């Protein structure tokens, strides 16, 4: 097939239809009529001699050929976008840019202190805003450039997005010093486990203890709660809260326990004197990745902030 025989605008329609799966949404995005999109699809079918998209009750579903074409078409459009929108080199030392990053509140606890310290040294004019990935349509916000990056366990961000692994999260059980679980764990504490880290408690001890649960649907932590439910873990939930911000204070003043990431537990042990043990439930680790939209893969500012985050937090 000769390129001169193909209208490259058709590939733009293909790319948007593959992601949106609805003719009406593509027409709205591109500022054209629905018949114009349908006409473009008809021409694409003729070019590739394939239906490409089949109309169903769930939208326009791609054929195997369309699935095979999706990645190279996206890469080609991204390359063209970079050519026609090339910017001057990004200078972090003088930049006044504002970056918006989607993360959870527990992500803020882990990432922001170190990130802001690094920015103070290397890029004093750059500002950061955070947004909850559950409070917005994250996919659309990142495609439009409203949100620059996302950090976390976000399995829905696949097509159109690049990702890079930062680290894996292990989950532990946390409680105040002197808690009955602390006394139970002390009996098996390893000599090399440190003052705030005991070895473990039993599943029976965990199920019997009163718990505080952080309700965090759509996050890696929410998936941990779903995993324990599927494993038929009997949790004695006394308190539900929508965020982690007050969790350490709550545990410090009560006999409640909580399931948290080991990184959060380490920080809580340091600042609140809390203790934590290996979780009695065999919870799978959660991988934390850095995500960005393909449209901004070669954008110099995005490249710089991504590189900084990876240098600071990758393990």
N, C-alpha and C positions, 0 to 999 in steps of 0.2 A: 504494500500500500504506500503510495507516494504522499508525503505530507502536504504537497500543494493541492491535493484533492480534498483535504480535510479542513473545514472551518474550525479553527482552534476555539472559538466561542462555544462550540458544541461540547468540548471537554469541560468547560466551566459548568455548563448545565448538568453534564454527567456527574461531576464531582459533588455538586450541591444536591442532586437527586439521590445519589448514593447515601449521603449523610442524613438528609431530611426525610426521604422516603415518601414525600407528598408533593404533588405537582403544585398545589396551591401555595405551600410554604416556599418552594423554590421561586415561584413567580413573585411572591412578596419580597423575598430577599434580593432578587435581581432587578426588581422594579419593572417587570414585564407582565404581559397577560398570560393567563393559563393556557390559552390556545397556542401562544408563542412557545411555551415550554413543551407542550405536546408535539408541536411541529418539529422542534429541535430533537425530541426523543425519536420521532419517526425517522429523521435523517440519520441519527446515530445508529438506529437499528439497521438501516440500509448499508451504512458504512461497514459495520461489523458483522452483518448478516446474522444477527442474533436478537432475540427479544429484549435482552439486557435487564428489563424490569417488568415484573408481572403484577398486575393490579389485583390486590386482595383486600379483605376487610381490615387488615393490619397495615395497609399502605402499599407502596410500590416495592415489592421484594426483589432483590437482585438475583439474576441467574448466575450460574457458576462462572460464565465468562465475565460478567460485570464484577464479580468478586475478585477475579484474577486481574482485571484492569484497574481496580480502585487504587491500589498502592502506587503503581507507576504513574498514573494520571495525577495523583496528589503530589508526588514528588516533582513531576514536571511543572505543574502549576506553581509550586512553591519556589522552584528555581527561577521561573519567569518573574514571579512577584519580587524576588530578591534583586533581579536585574533592573527592574523598572522602579524600584523603591529603595535603591541603595542610599544609605545615609553616610554622613561623615563618621570617622572613627569616634568611638565613645570615650570620653575622658572622665573617669569617675572623680578625679580630684577637683574638677570644676563644675561637674554636672549638678543641676538643680532638679533632677528628675524625681518624680514620685512613683514608687512601685506599689502595686496592690497584690497581696499574697493571700491565698485561701488556705486556712489551717484551722484546726480545732483549738480550744482553749488550752488543752494539755500540750498541744504543739507550741503555743505561745510561750508556755513555761519553759520548754526545752530549747526552742530556737532563738527567741527574741533577745534575751540578755547577751548572748555571745555575738549574734548578728549585729546588734546595735553598737556594741563595743568596737567591732571590726569596722563598721561604717564610720564611726567617729574618727578612727585613725586613717582610713583610706579614702573615704568619700563623704566629707562633712556636710555637703549640700544635699545629699540624697535623703529622702524621707520614705517611710514605710507605713502602709496601712494594711490591716488584716481584715478578712471577711470570712464568715463561716461558710463552708461549702454546702451546708444544708439550708442556708438562708436565701440562696439565689439559684438560678439555673446555671450551674457552674460551666457546663459545656458551652453554652451560648456566650456567657460572660468572657470566657477565655478566647473564644473564636473572634469576638468583637474587639478584643484588646482591653476590655474593662478590667479584667483580672489578668495579671501578668504570669503568675505561677501558682501552682497548688502543691502542697506538701501533705503527704499522708498515705493511707491505704485506700486507694480509689480505683477499684477494679472496673468501674464503668467508663473511665477515661482511657479508651483504647484507640479506635479509629480517629484519625486527625491529630493525635497527640503523640509527642515524644515523652519518654520517661527515663529516669536514671535512678538506680537504687542508691539509697543513703545508708540504711541499716535495717536490721531485723529487731522487732520488739518481742521481748519475753514478758509474760504476765506472772505477777506474784500476788501474794495475799498480805495486806498491810493492816496494822493495828497499833494501839498505844503501848508504851512500855508498861509492864505489869498486867497486861490483859491475860485472861486465862490461857489463850493460845500462846502467848509469849512464854508463860511458865511451862506449858506442855512442850514447846519447841526447845526450851533451854535444856531439857533432859537429853536431847539428841544433838545439841549444837556442836558443830565441829570447832576444833581449836583454832583453825585458820579462817573461819568464816567471818570474823570481825564482830564489833560490838553491836551492830544494828542488823546483822544478817544471820538468822538461824537457818536450820536445814529444811524442816518441813513440819506440817501437821497432817493429821489424817483427814480423809474425806468426811468422816463422821463428825469430827470437830468442826470442820468448815460448815457443814450443813446445819449443825446445831447452833452455831453462832449467829447473832443478829447482825444484819448486813445493811450497808448503804449502797445503793445502786445508782450509778451515773447513767441516765438515759441519753444515749448518744446514737440514735438511729442513723444509718448511712455512713458510719465511720468504722474503723477497725475495731474500736471498743464495742460498738453495737454488735458486730459480728461475734465477738467473744461471748456476749450475753446469749446470742442465738445458739452458739455452739453448746453452752452449758444447758440450755433448755432442751436441745435435741439429745443430749447425753443424759437427760432425766435427773439432773442434779437438783436436789430439793433445797432451794435457797430461802432462808428466813429473812425476807426483805422487810425492814422496818422503816426505811427512809429512801425516797427516790428524789434525786436532784438533777437538773438539766445541764450541769457543768461541773468542772473539777475545782473551780476557784476556791471554794470553801471546804473542800474535802479534808485537807490536812487538819484544819481547825476542828472540824467535826470529830474526826477520829481521835484527836488529842484529848478531847473533853468527854468522850463517851466510850462505851464498850462495843461500839459498832466496828465491823471490819469491812474491808473493801478489796475488790479485785482491780489492780492497777498495773501499768507498765513498770518494769524494773527501773527505767530511767526516772520516772516520776517518784517511785519509792525511794530511790537513792537521794534525790533532792529533798524529799520530805524527811528522810532520816537525818540529813545534814542540818536542816533548818528548824525542824519541829521535834527532833529526837524520836520519831516514830520507828517502829520495827517492821520488818517484813520477812516472809519465809517463801520458799519455793511453793508454788501453788499445788494443792493436793489433786486438782483436776488437770489432766494432761492436755492443756490448752495449746493448740498450734501457735507457733510464732507468727507474727504479722509483719509483713515487709513494708517499710516506709520508703516511698519513692518521691522524687521531684518530677513534676509534670509541667509541660508547656505545650502550647498549640503549635502545630506545624507552620502556621502562617508567620510565626515570629522566631523560627528556628535559627535564622541567620541574622536577626536584628541585633546590632552590636550591644545595645544596652541590656537586652535580655540575655545575650551570651555572657556578659560580664557578671550580672547578678547570679546567674545559674552557676557559673564557675566558682564564685565566692561561696555560695551555699554548699556546693559539693566539697570544696576544700575545707570548710569549717566542720561539716557534719558527716561526711561519708566515713564508713568503717570498713 
